[in-house]
Amino acid sequence: MISPGEYLSLLDARLPGLVVGAQLHGSHVLDDVVFDSDLDIVVELSAAASVPAVDGVDVVAVLAGDLERPVSSVTPLAGEVTPVLWQQLRTVGQTVRGTRPSCPVTAAEVSAYCRANLVSYWKPQLDLDRAALRTVDQRIPVFREAVLWVGLGPARLWHTIRTGEIISKSRAGSLAASHWPDLAPPLLDLVRARRGEEVVLTPDHTAAALDLGSRILAEVTT
């Protein structure tokens, strides 16, 4: 896994003098780094330039000063800017170059984005996965990454809608297990699997993840 320092050194070599700010977010600042975690970073450039793609790095590039503006007025040079990203940088982001940004965003903007994402992205994904589950041999282990993605992704949005807080996937799974005790065993298995424990994930775990998604949609969209 590439470190922030190594990545910035690479950028400095490719874009000499242009990288004036860098902010970490994601698993590195949420105490949830696992073996396949990307380096999530926002870089500020003093002039428009093409940012090289690097395996294992999820980069958002903006012009210097953009992190002091509302998200709706920013056009990124690379990646996607969202109210959730602004909220994370504002609250738990870690500055590794330059000054800490203000990232102005309102709680209403963050909540609205999370609700819209649940409806536009996650609901169709859950519907597809639910249909696919009906054709799966119950004796065969399922694809680990797919189950973790479906099981823990919506839970993060659910928590942010309720509290405004940006949390890790692991913590989201644990909180969802506490909120819905009947789903706790399979959801806690997902958390354990994400953290690297040897857990065999089965179609029952997929079914629990899809059930959780349905409950979250019902709770936050009514």
Contacts in CASP RR format, 6 or more apart in sequence:
PFRMAT RR
TARGET T0000
AUTHOR 0000-0000-0000
METHOD contacts of the structure
MODEL  1
MISPGEYLSLLDARLPGLVVGAQLHGSHVLDDVVFDSDLDIVVELSAAAS
VPAVDGVDVVAVLAGDLERPVSSVTPLAGEVTPVLWQQLRTVGQTVRGTR
PSCPVTAAEVSAYCRANLVSYWKPQLDLDRAALRTVDQRIPVFREAVLWV
GLGPARLWHTIRTGEIISKSRAGSLAASHWPDLAPPLLDLVRARRGEEVV
LTPDHTAAALDLGSRILAEVTT
1 33 0 8 1.000
1 37 0 8 1.000
1 39 0 8 1.000
1 56 0 8 1.000
2 39 0 8 1.000
2 54 0 8 1.000
2 56 0 8 1.000
2 57 0 8 1.000
3 39 0 8 1.000
4 22 0 8 1.000
4 24 0 8 1.000
4 28 0 8 1.000
4 39 0 8 1.000
4 41 0 8 1.000
4 96 0 8 1.000
5 96 0 8 1.000
7 39 0 8 1.000
7 41 0 8 1.000
7 54 0 8 1.000
7 57 0 8 1.000
8 19 0 8 1.000
8 22 0 8 1.000
8 96 0 8 1.000
8 97 0 8 1.000
10 52 0 8 1.000
10 54 0 8 1.000
11 18 0 8 1.000
11 19 0 8 1.000
11 43 0 8 1.000
11 51 0 8 1.000
11 52 0 8 1.000
12 19 0 8 1.000
14 52 0 8 1.000
15 45 0 8 1.000
15 49 0 8 1.000
15 51 0 8 1.000
17 46 0 8 1.000
18 45 0 8 1.000
18 46 0 8 1.000
18 47 0 8 1.000
18 49 0 8 1.000
19 43 0 8 1.000
19 44 0 8 1.000
19 45 0 8 1.000
19 97 0 8 1.000
20 44 0 8 1.000
20 45 0 8 1.000
20 46 0 8 1.000
20 64 0 8 1.000
20 97 0 8 1.000
20 98 0 8 1.000
21 43 0 8 1.000
21 44 0 8 1.000
21 64 0 8 1.000
21 95 0 8 1.000
21 97 0 8 1.000
21 98 0 8 1.000
21 99 0 8 1.000
22 41 0 8 1.000
22 42 0 8 1.000
22 43 0 8 1.000
22 44 0 8 1.000
22 95 0 8 1.000
22 96 0 8 1.000
22 97 0 8 1.000
22 98 0 8 1.000
23 41 0 8 1.000
23 42 0 8 1.000
23 43 0 8 1.000
23 44 0 8 1.000
23 67 0 8 1.000
23 89 0 8 1.000
23 93 0 8 1.000
23 94 0 8 1.000
23 95 0 8 1.000
23 96 0 8 1.000
23 100 0 8 1.000
23 101 0 8 1.000
24 39 0 8 1.000
24 40 0 8 1.000
24 41 0 8 1.000
24 93 0 8 1.000
24 94 0 8 1.000
24 95 0 8 1.000
24 96 0 8 1.000
25 40 0 8 1.000
25 41 0 8 1.000
25 42 0 8 1.000
25 85 0 8 1.000
25 88 0 8 1.000
25 89 0 8 1.000
25 92 0 8 1.000
25 93 0 8 1.000
25 94 0 8 1.000
26 32 0 8 1.000
26 40 0 8 1.000
26 88 0 8 1.000
26 168 0 8 1.000
27 33 0 8 1.000
27 34 0 8 1.000
27 37 0 8 1.000
27 38 0 8 1.000
27 40 0 8 1.000
27 168 0 8 1.000
27 169 0 8 1.000
28 37 0 8 1.000
28 39 0 8 1.000
28 40 0 8 1.000
28 94 0 8 1.000
29 88 0 8 1.000
29 92 0 8 1.000
29 93 0 8 1.000
29 94 0 8 1.000
30 92 0 8 1.000
30 166 0 8 1.000
30 167 0 8 1.000
30 168 0 8 1.000
30 171 0 8 1.000
31 168 0 8 1.000
32 168 0 8 1.000
32 169 0 8 1.000
32 170 0 8 1.000
32 171 0 8 1.000
34 194 0 8 1.000
34 195 0 8 1.000
34 196 0 8 1.000
35 196 0 8 1.000
36 145 0 8 1.000
38 56 0 8 1.000
38 57 0 8 1.000
38 58 0 8 1.000
39 56 0 8 1.000
39 57 0 8 1.000
39 58 0 8 1.000
40 58 0 8 1.000
41 57 0 8 1.000
41 58 0 8 1.000
41 59 0 8 1.000
41 60 0 8 1.000
41 96 0 8 1.000
42 59 0 8 1.000
42 60 0 8 1.000
42 61 0 8 1.000
42 62 0 8 1.000
42 67 0 8 1.000
42 85 0 8 1.000
42 89 0 8 1.000
43 51 0 8 1.000
43 59 0 8 1.000
43 60 0 8 1.000
43 61 0 8 1.000
43 62 0 8 1.000
44 61 0 8 1.000
44 62 0 8 1.000
44 63 0 8 1.000
44 64 0 8 1.000
44 65 0 8 1.000
44 66 0 8 1.000
44 67 0 8 1.000
44 98 0 8 1.000
45 51 0 8 1.000
45 61 0 8 1.000
45 62 0 8 1.000
45 63 0 8 1.000
45 64 0 8 1.000
45 77 0 8 1.000
46 63 0 8 1.000
46 64 0 8 1.000
47 63 0 8 1.000
48 63 0 8 1.000
48 77 0 8 1.000
49 61 0 8 1.000
49 77 0 8 1.000
50 77 0 8 1.000
50 78 0 8 1.000
51 59 0 8 1.000
51 61 0 8 1.000
51 77 0 8 1.000
51 78 0 8 1.000
59 78 0 8 1.000
59 79 0 8 1.000
60 76 0 8 1.000
60 78 0 8 1.000
60 79 0 8 1.000
60 80 0 8 1.000
60 81 0 8 1.000
60 85 0 8 1.000
61 76 0 8 1.000
61 77 0 8 1.000
61 78 0 8 1.000
61 79 0 8 1.000
62 74 0 8 1.000
62 76 0 8 1.000
62 77 0 8 1.000
62 81 0 8 1.000
63 77 0 8 1.000
65 101 0 8 1.000
66 74 0 8 1.000
66 76 0 8 1.000
66 81 0 8 1.000
67 86 0 8 1.000
67 89 0 8 1.000
67 101 0 8 1.000
67 102 0 8 1.000
67 103 0 8 1.000
68 101 0 8 1.000
68 102 0 8 1.000
68 103 0 8 1.000
68 104 0 8 1.000
69 104 0 8 1.000
70 104 0 8 1.000
70 105 0 8 1.000
71 81 0 8 1.000
71 82 0 8 1.000
71 83 0 8 1.000
71 85 0 8 1.000
71 86 0 8 1.000
71 103 0 8 1.000
71 105 0 8 1.000
71 109 0 8 1.000
74 81 0 8 1.000
82 113 0 8 1.000
83 105 0 8 1.000
83 109 0 8 1.000
83 110 0 8 1.000
83 112 0 8 1.000
83 113 0 8 1.000
84 110 0 8 1.000
84 113 0 8 1.000
84 114 0 8 1.000
84 160 0 8 1.000
84 166 0 8 1.000
86 103 0 8 1.000
86 104 0 8 1.000
86 105 0 8 1.000
86 110 0 8 1.000
87 103 0 8 1.000
87 105 0 8 1.000
87 110 0 8 1.000
87 160 0 8 1.000
87 164 0 8 1.000
87 166 0 8 1.000
88 166 0 8 1.000
89 101 0 8 1.000
89 103 0 8 1.000
90 101 0 8 1.000
90 102 0 8 1.000
90 103 0 8 1.000
90 104 0 8 1.000
90 105 0 8 1.000
91 165 0 8 1.000
91 166 0 8 1.000
92 166 0 8 1.000
95 101 0 8 1.000
107 164 0 8 1.000
110 160 0 8 1.000
110 164 0 8 1.000
111 160 0 8 1.000
111 161 0 8 1.000
111 164 0 8 1.000
114 157 0 8 1.000
114 158 0 8 1.000
114 160 0 8 1.000
114 161 0 8 1.000
114 220 0 8 1.000
115 157 0 8 1.000
115 161 0 8 1.000
115 220 0 8 1.000
115 221 0 8 1.000
117 157 0 8 1.000
118 154 0 8 1.000
118 157 0 8 1.000
118 158 0 8 1.000
118 216 0 8 1.000
118 217 0 8 1.000
118 220 0 8 1.000
118 221 0 8 1.000
119 217 0 8 1.000
119 221 0 8 1.000
122 153 0 8 1.000
122 154 0 8 1.000
122 157 0 8 1.000
122 213 0 8 1.000
122 217 0 8 1.000
123 217 0 8 1.000
125 150 0 8 1.000
126 150 0 8 1.000
126 154 0 8 1.000
126 210 0 8 1.000
126 213 0 8 1.000
126 214 0 8 1.000
126 217 0 8 1.000
129 146 0 8 1.000
129 150 0 8 1.000
129 206 0 8 1.000
129 210 0 8 1.000
130 210 0 8 1.000
133 203 0 8 1.000
133 206 0 8 1.000
133 207 0 8 1.000
133 210 0 8 1.000
136 142 0 8 1.000
136 203 0 8 1.000
136 206 0 8 1.000
138 202 0 8 1.000
138 203 0 8 1.000
138 204 0 8 1.000
140 203 0 8 1.000
141 200 0 8 1.000
141 201 0 8 1.000
141 202 0 8 1.000
142 201 0 8 1.000
142 202 0 8 1.000
142 203 0 8 1.000
142 205 0 8 1.000
142 206 0 8 1.000
144 193 0 8 1.000
144 201 0 8 1.000
146 206 0 8 1.000
147 190 0 8 1.000
147 193 0 8 1.000
147 201 0 8 1.000
147 205 0 8 1.000
147 206 0 8 1.000
147 209 0 8 1.000
148 169 0 8 1.000
148 190 0 8 1.000
148 193 0 8 1.000
148 194 0 8 1.000
150 206 0 8 1.000
150 209 0 8 1.000
150 210 0 8 1.000
150 213 0 8 1.000
151 173 0 8 1.000
151 187 0 8 1.000
151 190 0 8 1.000
151 208 0 8 1.000
151 209 0 8 1.000
151 212 0 8 1.000
151 213 0 8 1.000
152 169 0 8 1.000
152 170 0 8 1.000
152 172 0 8 1.000
152 173 0 8 1.000
152 190 0 8 1.000
152 191 0 8 1.000
152 194 0 8 1.000
153 169 0 8 1.000
153 172 0 8 1.000
154 212 0 8 1.000
154 213 0 8 1.000
154 216 0 8 1.000
154 217 0 8 1.000
155 169 0 8 1.000
155 172 0 8 1.000
155 173 0 8 1.000
155 175 0 8 1.000
155 176 0 8 1.000
155 212 0 8 1.000
155 213 0 8 1.000
155 216 0 8 1.000
156 166 0 8 1.000
156 167 0 8 1.000
156 168 0 8 1.000
156 169 0 8 1.000
156 172 0 8 1.000
157 216 0 8 1.000
157 220 0 8 1.000
158 172 0 8 1.000
158 176 0 8 1.000
158 216 0 8 1.000
158 219 0 8 1.000
158 220 0 8 1.000
159 165 0 8 1.000
159 167 0 8 1.000
159 171 0 8 1.000
159 172 0 8 1.000
159 175 0 8 1.000
159 176 0 8 1.000
160 166 0 8 1.000
160 167 0 8 1.000
161 220 0 8 1.000
167 175 0 8 1.000
169 194 0 8 1.000
170 191 0 8 1.000
170 194 0 8 1.000
170 195 0 8 1.000
173 187 0 8 1.000
173 188 0 8 1.000
173 190 0 8 1.000
173 191 0 8 1.000
174 187 0 8 1.000
174 188 0 8 1.000
174 191 0 8 1.000
176 183 0 8 1.000
176 187 0 8 1.000
176 212 0 8 1.000
176 216 0 8 1.000
177 183 0 8 1.000
177 184 0 8 1.000
177 187 0 8 1.000
177 188 0 8 1.000
177 191 0 8 1.000
178 184 0 8 1.000
180 187 0 8 1.000
180 212 0 8 1.000
180 215 0 8 1.000
183 208 0 8 1.000
183 211 0 8 1.000
183 212 0 8 1.000
186 204 0 8 1.000
186 205 0 8 1.000
186 208 0 8 1.000
186 209 0 8 1.000
187 208 0 8 1.000
187 209 0 8 1.000
187 212 0 8 1.000
189 199 0 8 1.000
189 201 0 8 1.000
189 205 0 8 1.000
190 201 0 8 1.000
190 205 0 8 1.000
190 209 0 8 1.000
192 199 0 8 1.000
193 199 0 8 1.000
193 201 0 8 1.000
END
